Amino acid sequence: MYAGKARAYTNIALIKYWGKKNEQLILPMNNSLSLTLDAFYTETTVIFDETLTKDTFFLNDKLQNPKQTAKVSKFLDLVREQYKLALFAKVESQNFVPTAAGLASSASGLAALAGACSEALNLQFNETELSRLARRGSGSACRSIFGGFAEWQKGDSDQTSFAQAIPADGWENDLAMLFVLVDDGIKDISSRDGMRRTVETSSFYSGWLETIEADLTTAKQAIAAKDFNKLGAVTEANGLRMHGTTLGAVPPFTYWSPESLNVMQLVRTAREQGLPCYFTMDAGPNVKILVEKKNLAALKNILAEHFSEQQLITAHAGPKITLLPLERSEEL
C-alpha cells in the first residue's frame, strides 16, 4: 500500500489562459499569469492498494459517480503508466471551494492530487516536475503548485509546458482579492467546453491571442515595480477581452449574469471615487476584485450595501502546495 496527502490552494489568473492547442496534453494557446490565494483549497489523500479492484473517488465524504471517478482515474492512469504501477487507488478529497462555480476548484483539486500521488509513490518531484504532472489533470492546476505569483509557460510539448514562480519580493502580501459570490451553483457550460467552442468558432479569438504577450509584459513589469494600478488595469482589461471571445463563438454564450454586471459597475464607481480596485472573472458569474489590503475594508463597506456577508469572501496571497501527514484512519 502506498499513501500520500497534500493540500493545494486555488489560483486566479490575472492574465488568462483560454484555449488549448493540444487537448490530450493540455498545452495552452498562450502563457498565463496567476496569483495563488489562501481562501479556497483542496486536501486530497490517495491510497494505492493491491486489495482494491477499481478506483474509488470520494469528494467531501461522498462517493462519486462513475463519470466523476473516470476523470480521476484518467489522471491516475498517467501516473500508473509512467511509473509501471498496477494498483488501483482510493482518492479522498475535501474541497473547500464551491465546485464548478468559476472559482478554480479544479486547479486546487488536481494540484493536490498530483502532490498526493508524488508523495505516495515517493517520486521526490521538484516543483517543475510536479507542475508538469498537475497540468495533465487540469491546466490551471500547474500554477497552484506555487505560492504568490506564477506564470504558466505554454511550451510546445509535455516537457516544456509548466508553471514557474514570479518573485515579487513579498509585494503579493500587500494585496487582497475580494470574491463576490453572485452564484455558487454549477455552471451551464464548463470551462473545458467553453474553451473548445471559443477556439473552434469565435471570430474574436485571434484578436485575443494577439494581445497576450503585451499584457504579460505589462503585468510582469507592474509586479517588478510594485505598481498596483498598472497591474490592476491590465488584469481587468485582459479579463474583459477573454470574456469578449465567448460572444463571438457559435453559438454565442457568456458566463456573466446581471449581478456580475452590477458588481463590475460598482467597482468602476468605487475607482472613480478614488478607491483603486479592479475586477476579473473566470469561467463563471462570480466576480473577483483585486485591491490593496489597506483599501480592503473600504471596498467591503461599499459592496456590503448590495450583497450579504456570506457573498463577500476575502482572500490574500496563498502558499505553495503542502504535503500533509496522514491521519491514523487514512493509514489503515
C-alpha positions as CSV (number, residue, x, y, z in Angstrom):
1,M,0.0,0.0,0.0
2,Y,1.2,3.5,-0.9
3,A,-0.4,6.6,0.6
4,G,0.1,10.3,0.4
5,K,-1.7,13.5,1.2
6,A,-1.4,17.1,0.0
7,R,-3.1,20.5,0.3
8,A,-3.2,22.9,-2.7
9,Y,-4.7,26.3,-3.0
10,T,-6.7,27.9,-5.8
11,N,-5.2,30.4,-8.1
12,I,-6.8,33.2,-10.0
13,A,-5.4,34.1,-13.4
14,L,-4.7,37.8,-13.8
15,I,-3.6,37.2,-17.4
16,K,-6.0,34.5,-18.6
17,Y,-5.5,31.0,-20.0
18,W,-8.3,30.4,-22.5
19,G,-7.9,27.7,-25.1
20,K,-5.8,24.7,-25.8
21,K,-3.6,23.9,-28.8
22,N,-3.3,20.2,-27.6
23,E,-6.3,18.7,-25.8
24,Q,-4.6,15.5,-24.8
25,L,-1.5,17.0,-23.3
26,I,-3.4,20.2,-22.1
27,L,-1.0,22.6,-23.8
28,P,-2.4,26.1,-23.8
29,M,-2.6,28.5,-26.7
30,N,-0.9,31.2,-24.6
31,N,1.1,31.8,-21.4
32,S,-0.9,32.9,-18.4
33,L,-0.1,34.6,-15.1
34,S,-1.8,34.0,-11.7
35,L,-2.0,34.8,-8.0
36,T,-2.4,31.9,-5.6
37,L,-4.9,32.6,-2.9
38,D,-5.4,31.4,0.7
39,A,-9.2,31.4,1.0
40,F,-10.0,28.2,-1.0
41,Y,-8.1,25.0,-1.1
42,T,-8.4,21.2,-1.5
43,E,-6.9,18.5,0.7
44,T,-6.5,15.1,-1.1
45,T,-5.4,11.7,0.1
46,V,-4.5,8.9,-2.4
47,I,-4.0,5.3,-1.4
48,F,-2.7,2.8,-3.9
49,D,-3.7,-0.6,-2.5
50,E,-3.4,-4.1,-4.0
51,T,-6.7,-5.2,-2.3
52,L,-8.7,-2.7,-4.4
53,T,-10.4,-3.9,-7.6
54,K,-11.2,-0.5,-9.0
55,D,-10.5,3.2,-8.4
56,T,-12.9,5.0,-6.0
57,F,-13.3,8.7,-5.5
58,F,-14.8,10.4,-2.5
59,L,-15.5,14.2,-2.6
60,N,-16.4,15.8,0.7
61,D,-17.0,12.2,2.1
62,K,-19.5,11.4,-0.7
63,L,-18.7,8.5,-3.1
64,Q,-18.7,10.0,-6.7
65,N,-20.4,8.5,-9.7
66,P,-18.6,6.7,-12.4
67,K,-18.4,9.8,-14.6
68,Q,-16.6,11.8,-11.9
69,T,-14.4,8.9,-10.9
70,A,-13.4,8.4,-14.5
71,K,-11.8,11.9,-14.5
72,V,-9.7,10.9,-11.5
73,S,-8.8,7.5,-13.0
74,K,-7.6,9.1,-16.2
75,F,-5.1,11.1,-14.2
76,L,-4.1,8.1,-12.1
77,D,-3.6,6.1,-15.3
78,L,-0.9,8.7,-16.3
79,V,0.9,8.0,-13.1
80,R,0.5,4.3,-13.2
81,E,1.7,4.1,-16.8
82,Q,4.7,6.3,-16.3
83,Y,5.8,4.6,-13.1
84,K,4.9,1.0,-14.0
85,L,2.3,0.7,-11.2
86,A,-0.5,-1.8,-11.4
87,L,-2.5,-0.8,-8.4
88,F,-5.9,0.8,-8.1
89,A,-6.4,3.7,-5.7
90,K,-8.8,5.2,-3.3
91,V,-8.9,9.0,-3.6
92,E,-10.5,11.2,-0.9
93,S,-10.8,14.9,-1.4
94,Q,-12.1,17.6,0.9
95,N,-12.9,20.6,-1.3
96,F,-13.1,23.9,0.5
97,V,-14.2,25.6,-2.7
98,P,-17.7,25.8,-4.3
99,T,-17.3,23.2,-7.0
100,A,-17.7,24.1,-10.7
101,A,-18.7,27.7,-9.9
102,G,-15.9,29.5,-11.6
103,L,-13.7,29.5,-8.5
104,A,-10.9,27.3,-9.8
105,S,-11.8,24.2,-7.8
106,S,-10.2,22.0,-10.5
107,A,-6.9,23.8,-10.1
108,S,-6.6,23.1,-6.4
109,G,-8.1,19.7,-6.7
110,L,-5.8,18.4,-9.4
111,A,-2.7,20.1,-7.9
112,A,-3.5,18.4,-4.6
113,L,-4.0,15.0,-6.3
114,A,-0.6,15.4,-8.1
115,G,1.1,16.2,-4.9
116,A,-0.5,13.3,-3.1
117,C,0.5,10.8,-5.9
118,S,4.1,12.1,-5.8
119,E,4.2,11.6,-2.0
120,A,2.5,8.2,-2.1
121,L,5.0,6.8,-4.6
122,N,8.0,8.7,-3.2
123,L,8.6,10.3,-6.6
124,Q,10.5,13.2,-5.0
125,F,9.4,15.6,-7.7
126,N,10.7,19.1,-7.7
127,E,8.3,22.0,-8.3
128,T,8.7,22.0,-12.1
129,E,8.1,18.2,-12.4
130,L,5.0,18.5,-10.1
131,S,3.7,21.4,-12.1
132,R,4.0,19.5,-15.3
133,L,2.2,16.5,-13.8
134,A,-0.6,18.7,-12.4
135,R,-1.1,20.3,-15.8
136,R,-2.1,16.9,-17.2
137,G,-5.1,16.8,-14.9
138,S,-6.2,20.5,-15.2
139,G,-4.3,23.2,-17.0
140,S,-4.5,25.8,-14.3
141,A,-3.5,23.3,-11.7
142,C,0.1,23.7,-12.8
143,R,0.1,27.2,-11.3
144,S,-1.3,26.1,-7.9
145,I,1.9,24.3,-7.2
146,F,3.4,27.7,-6.4
147,G,2.5,30.4,-3.9
148,G,2.1,34.0,-4.8
149,F,2.5,34.9,-8.5
150,A,3.2,32.3,-11.1
151,E,3.4,32.1,-14.9
152,W,2.4,29.1,-16.9
153,Q,4.8,28.7,-19.8
154,K,2.7,27.4,-22.7
155,G,5.5,25.3,-24.2
156,D,5.2,23.1,-27.2
157,S,5.5,19.6,-25.6
158,D,4.7,17.8,-22.4
159,Q,8.2,18.6,-21.1
160,T,8.2,22.3,-21.9
161,S,4.8,23.3,-20.5
162,F,4.8,24.1,-16.8
163,A,4.5,27.0,-14.4
164,Q,7.2,29.0,-12.7
165,A,7.1,31.3,-9.7
166,I,7.4,35.0,-10.3
167,P,9.4,36.6,-7.5
168,A,7.7,39.7,-6.1
169,D,9.8,40.5,-3.0
170,G,6.8,39.9,-0.8
171,W,4.7,42.5,-2.5
172,E,2.0,40.0,-3.0
173,N,1.3,40.1,0.7
174,D,0.2,43.8,0.3
175,L,-2.6,42.6,-2.0
176,A,-6.1,41.2,-1.4
177,M,-8.8,39.8,-3.5
178,L,-12.5,40.1,-2.7
179,F,-14.7,37.4,-4.1
180,V,-18.3,38.4,-4.8
181,L,-20.3,35.2,-5.0
182,V,-23.3,36.1,-7.0
183,D,-23.9,32.4,-7.8
184,D,-22.3,29.3,-6.3
185,G,-24.2,26.8,-8.4
186,I,-22.8,24.6,-11.2
187,K,-22.1,26.3,-14.5
188,D,-24.2,25.7,-17.6
189,I,-21.1,25.5,-19.7
190,S,-17.9,24.0,-18.3
191,S,-14.6,25.8,-18.7
192,R,-13.4,22.9,-20.9
193,D,-16.4,23.1,-23.2
194,G,-16.4,26.9,-23.3
195,M,-12.7,27.0,-24.3
196,R,-13.2,24.4,-27.1
197,R,-16.2,26.2,-28.6
198,T,-14.4,29.6,-28.4
199,V,-11.2,28.3,-30.0
200,E,-13.0,26.4,-32.8
201,T,-15.7,29.0,-33.7
202,S,-15.1,32.5,-32.2
203,S,-14.4,35.2,-34.8
204,F,-12.8,37.2,-31.9
205,Y,-10.3,34.6,-30.7
206,S,-7.4,35.5,-33.0
207,G,-7.6,39.1,-31.7
208,W,-7.5,37.9,-28.2
209,L,-4.3,35.9,-28.8
210,E,-2.6,38.9,-30.3
211,T,-2.9,40.9,-27.1
212,I,-1.5,38.3,-24.7
213,E,2.3,39.0,-25.0
214,A,1.8,42.7,-24.4
215,D,-0.5,42.0,-21.4
216,L,2.1,39.6,-19.9
217,T,4.9,42.1,-20.3
218,T,2.8,44.8,-18.7
219,A,1.8,42.6,-15.7
220,K,5.3,41.4,-15.0
221,Q,6.6,45.0,-15.2
222,A,3.9,46.0,-12.7
223,I,4.9,43.2,-10.3
224,A,8.6,44.1,-10.6
225,A,7.8,47.8,-9.9
226,K,5.1,47.0,-7.3
227,D,2.7,49.2,-9.3
228,F,-0.8,48.2,-8.2
229,N,-2.7,50.4,-10.6
230,K,-0.7,49.1,-13.6
231,L,-1.3,45.5,-12.6
232,G,-5.0,46.1,-11.9
233,A,-5.6,47.8,-15.1
234,V,-4.1,45.1,-17.3
235,T,-5.8,42.4,-15.2
236,E,-9.3,44.0,-15.8
237,A,-8.7,44.6,-19.5
238,N,-7.3,41.1,-20.1
239,G,-10.3,39.5,-18.4
240,L,-12.8,41.6,-20.3
241,R,-11.1,40.6,-23.6
242,M,-11.2,36.9,-22.7
243,H,-14.9,37.1,-22.0
244,G,-15.4,39.0,-25.2
245,T,-14.3,36.0,-27.2
246,T,-17.3,33.9,-26.0
247,L,-19.7,36.4,-27.6
248,G,-18.0,35.7,-30.9
249,A,-18.5,31.9,-30.6
250,V,-21.1,29.8,-32.4
251,P,-23.5,29.8,-30.8
252,P,-22.5,32.8,-28.6
253,F,-22.5,32.4,-24.9
254,T,-21.5,34.3,-21.7
255,Y,-20.6,33.4,-18.1
256,W,-21.9,36.8,-17.0
257,S,-25.1,37.3,-15.1
258,P,-27.0,40.5,-14.4
259,E,-25.4,40.5,-10.9
260,S,-22.0,40.2,-12.4
261,L,-22.5,43.3,-14.4
262,N,-23.8,45.1,-11.3
263,V,-20.5,44.3,-9.5
264,M,-18.4,45.5,-12.4
265,Q,-20.2,48.8,-12.3
266,L,-19.8,49.1,-8.5
267,V,-16.1,48.6,-9.0
268,R,-15.8,51.2,-11.7
269,T,-17.8,53.7,-9.5
270,A,-15.5,53.0,-6.5
271,R,-12.5,53.6,-8.6
272,E,-13.9,56.9,-10.0
273,Q,-14.4,58.0,-6.4
274,G,-10.7,57.4,-5.6
275,L,-10.6,53.8,-4.4
276,P,-8.2,51.8,-6.5
277,C,-9.7,48.4,-7.3
278,Y,-10.1,46.2,-10.4
279,F,-12.3,43.3,-11.3
280,T,-11.7,40.0,-13.1
281,M,-13.8,36.9,-13.8
282,D,-13.1,33.3,-14.8
283,A,-15.5,30.9,-16.4
284,G,-18.4,31.6,-14.1
285,P,-20.5,34.5,-12.9
286,N,-18.7,35.3,-9.7
287,V,-16.5,38.4,-9.7
288,K,-13.1,38.8,-8.1
289,I,-11.8,42.2,-7.2
290,L,-8.1,42.9,-6.8
291,V,-7.4,45.6,-4.1
292,E,-4.6,46.6,-1.8
293,K,-5.0,45.4,1.7
294,K,-5.1,49.0,3.0
295,N,-8.2,49.6,1.0
296,L,-10.0,46.3,1.6
297,A,-12.2,47.5,4.4
298,A,-13.5,50.5,2.4
299,L,-14.2,48.2,-0.6
300,K,-16.1,45.7,1.6
301,N,-18.2,48.5,3.0
302,I,-19.3,49.6,-0.5
303,L,-20.2,46.0,-1.5
304,A,-21.9,45.3,1.8
305,E,-24.7,47.7,0.8
306,H,-25.6,45.4,-2.1
307,F,-24.5,41.9,-1.0
308,S,-24.7,39.7,2.1
309,E,-21.7,39.0,4.3
310,Q,-21.8,35.4,3.1
311,Q,-21.4,36.6,-0.5
312,L,-18.2,38.5,0.2
313,I,-15.1,36.4,0.8
314,T,-11.7,37.9,1.4
315,A,-8.6,36.2,0.1
316,H,-4.9,37.1,0.4
317,A,-1.8,35.7,-1.3
318,G,-1.7,31.9,-0.6
319,P,1.2,29.5,-0.1
320,K,2.6,26.8,-2.4
321,I,1.4,23.2,-2.3
322,T,1.9,21.5,1.1
323,L,2.4,17.8,1.9
324,L,0.4,16.7,4.9
325,P,0.9,13.9,7.4
326,L,-1.6,11.0,7.1
327,E,-4.2,10.7,9.8
328,R,-4.4,7.3,11.6
329,S,-7.6,6.4,9.9
330,E,-6.0,7.1,6.5
331,E,-3.1,4.8,7.2
332,L,-5.3,1.7,7.6
